[in-house]
Amino acid sequence: MPEQQTGRDKSVRPSLVRSLIVIAIFTAASAAGGLVKLPAGVGSVALDSTFGFFCAGFFSPLIGGFVGAFGHLASAATAGFPLGPAHFVIAVQMFAWCWLFGFIVRKINRTWSLVIAAAVAILLNGVASPLMLIPISPPEMKPVLIGLIGFLLIASTINVVLACIAIFILSKLDIPGI
């Protein structure tokens, strides 16, 4: 007897659905973390990227990249997008930094890979991100972006260390990924 069509697209794999659910849940958590602002003069410096880095290292670099990008946009939205359209560039940067973090963790596949990935992510997010915005920003923004480096280094360190601790602890458990 031929199988009847139920109206559902059978080409959607369960892993894709699970990935989208993970992205949605951790983006919501990232938005909540984005409400924990750090005093930096710009209201979008917050604890929003922890979940992007966590997902990149624990689930996959791609999932983490999306969570990092969406999480930054959510955090920036709660602050009123203080850097204007630059937040979309920052979201792309967050996608890249989270993805690279997850790639390093998975490529080296050792506990100490978290240390290497953390150092790279902290430097990219804390130093490279604001410096990369200078050429595309108005000249009066240069001192603001340079002034953010110290605050971003602190925020990046907190976000990345929290993600590394969670990855380390959960990787010791027998929890299946997606």
C-alpha positions as CSV (number, residue, x, y, z in Angstrom):
1,M,0.0,0.0,0.0
2,P,1.5,3.4,-1.0
3,E,2.3,5.9,1.8
4,Q,-0.1,8.7,1.9
5,Q,1.1,12.3,1.9
6,T,0.4,14.0,5.2
7,G,1.1,17.5,3.9
8,R,4.3,17.6,5.8
9,D,7.6,18.1,4.0
10,K,9.6,14.9,4.6
11,S,12.8,16.6,3.5
12,V,13.1,18.4,6.8
13,R,15.4,16.2,8.9
14,P,14.9,15.9,12.6
15,S,18.4,17.2,13.2
16,L,17.5,20.4,11.3
17,V,14.4,20.9,13.5
18,R,16.5,20.2,16.6
19,S,19.1,22.7,15.5
20,L,16.4,25.4,15.0
21,I,15.0,24.6,18.4
22,V,18.4,24.9,20.0
23,I,19.0,28.2,18.2
24,A,15.7,29.6,19.3
25,I,16.1,28.5,23.0
26,F,19.6,29.8,23.3
27,T,18.9,33.0,21.4
28,A,16.2,33.7,24.0
29,A,18.7,32.9,26.8
30,S,21.1,35.2,25.1
31,A,18.5,38.0,25.0
32,A,18.0,37.5,28.7
33,G,21.8,37.7,29.2
34,G,21.8,40.8,27.2
35,L,19.7,42.4,29.9
36,V,22.7,42.1,32.2
37,K,24.5,45.2,31.1
38,L,28.1,46.1,32.0
39,P,28.9,49.7,32.6
40,A,30.7,50.7,29.4
41,G,29.0,53.9,28.2
42,V,27.3,51.9,25.4
43,G,24.3,49.9,26.6
44,S,25.0,46.9,24.3
45,V,28.0,45.6,26.3
46,A,26.4,42.7,28.2
47,L,26.4,39.0,29.0
48,D,24.7,38.1,25.7
49,S,27.5,36.2,24.0
50,T,28.0,33.5,26.6
51,F,25.3,31.4,24.9
52,G,26.7,31.8,21.4
53,F,30.1,30.7,22.5
54,F,28.6,27.8,24.5
55,C,26.5,26.6,21.6
56,A,29.5,26.9,19.2
57,G,31.7,24.7,21.4
58,F,29.0,22.2,22.6
59,F,26.6,21.8,19.7
60,S,28.3,23.2,16.5
61,P,30.1,26.3,15.3
62,L,27.2,27.1,12.9
63,I,24.6,27.0,15.7
64,G,26.8,29.1,18.0
65,G,27.3,31.6,15.2
66,F,23.6,32.2,14.8
67,V,23.0,32.4,18.5
68,G,25.9,34.9,18.9
69,A,24.6,37.1,16.1
70,F,21.0,37.0,17.1
71,G,21.9,37.4,20.8
72,H,23.9,40.6,20.0
73,L,21.0,42.1,18.1
74,A,18.7,41.3,21.0
75,S,21.1,42.9,23.4
76,A,21.5,46.0,21.2
77,A,17.8,46.3,20.8
78,T,17.3,46.5,24.6
79,A,19.8,49.3,24.6
80,G,18.1,51.2,21.7
81,F,20.8,50.3,19.1
82,P,23.3,52.9,20.5
83,L,25.8,52.4,17.6
84,G,23.0,52.4,15.0
85,P,23.5,50.3,11.9
86,A,26.9,49.2,13.1
87,H,25.2,46.7,15.2
88,F,24.4,44.6,12.1
89,V,28.2,44.6,11.4
90,I,28.8,43.6,15.0
91,A,26.3,40.8,14.6
92,V,28.2,39.4,11.6
93,Q,31.4,39.7,13.7
94,M,29.8,37.8,16.6
95,F,28.7,35.1,14.1
96,A,32.3,34.8,13.0
97,W,33.9,34.9,16.4
98,C,31.5,32.3,17.8
99,W,31.9,30.1,14.8
100,L,35.7,30.3,15.0
101,F,35.6,29.5,18.8
102,G,33.6,26.4,18.1
103,F,35.8,25.4,15.1
104,I,38.9,25.6,17.3
105,V,37.3,23.6,20.1
106,R,36.2,20.9,17.7
107,K,39.3,20.8,15.5
108,I,41.8,20.4,18.3
109,N,39.3,18.3,20.4
110,R,41.2,18.4,23.7
111,T,40.4,20.0,27.0
112,W,43.1,22.6,26.5
113,S,41.5,23.6,23.2
114,L,39.1,25.6,25.3
115,V,42.0,27.7,26.5
116,I,43.2,28.4,22.9
117,A,39.7,29.1,21.6
118,A,39.0,31.3,24.6
119,A,42.1,33.4,24.0
120,V,41.3,33.8,20.3
121,A,37.6,34.7,21.0
122,I,38.4,37.2,23.8
123,L,41.0,39.0,21.6
124,L,38.8,39.1,18.5
125,N,35.7,40.2,20.4
126,G,37.4,42.6,22.7
127,V,40.0,44.2,20.5
128,A,39.5,43.3,16.8
129,S,35.8,44.1,16.7
130,P,35.9,47.7,17.7
131,L,39.1,48.3,15.6
132,M,37.3,46.9,12.6
133,L,34.5,49.3,13.0
134,I,36.7,52.4,12.9
135,P,37.1,52.6,9.1
136,I,33.3,52.4,8.5
137,S,32.3,54.7,11.4
138,P,32.2,58.5,11.4
139,P,35.5,60.1,12.6
140,E,33.9,61.2,15.9
141,M,33.2,57.6,16.8
142,K,36.9,56.6,16.8
143,P,37.6,57.7,20.4
144,V,34.4,55.9,21.6
145,L,35.4,52.7,19.8
146,I,38.9,52.8,21.2
147,G,37.6,53.5,24.6
148,L,35.3,50.4,24.5
149,I,38.3,48.1,24.1
150,G,38.9,47.7,27.9
151,F,35.2,47.2,28.6
152,L,34.9,44.7,25.8
153,L,37.9,42.7,27.0
154,I,36.3,42.4,30.4
155,A,32.9,41.5,29.0
156,S,34.4,39.1,26.5
157,T,36.4,37.4,29.2
158,I,33.4,36.9,31.4
159,N,31.2,35.6,28.5
160,V,33.9,33.2,27.1
161,V,35.0,31.9,30.5
162,L,31.3,31.2,31.5
163,A,30.9,29.3,28.2
164,C,34.1,27.4,28.6
165,I,33.1,26.3,32.1
166,A,29.7,25.1,30.9
167,I,31.3,23.2,27.9
168,F,33.9,21.6,30.2
169,I,31.3,20.4,32.7
170,L,28.7,19.2,30.2
171,S,31.3,17.5,28.0
172,K,32.1,15.2,31.0
173,L,28.5,14.0,31.0
174,D,27.1,11.6,28.6
175,I,24.6,13.9,26.9
176,P,23.9,13.3,23.2
177,G,24.4,16.3,20.9
178,I,22.3,17.1,17.9
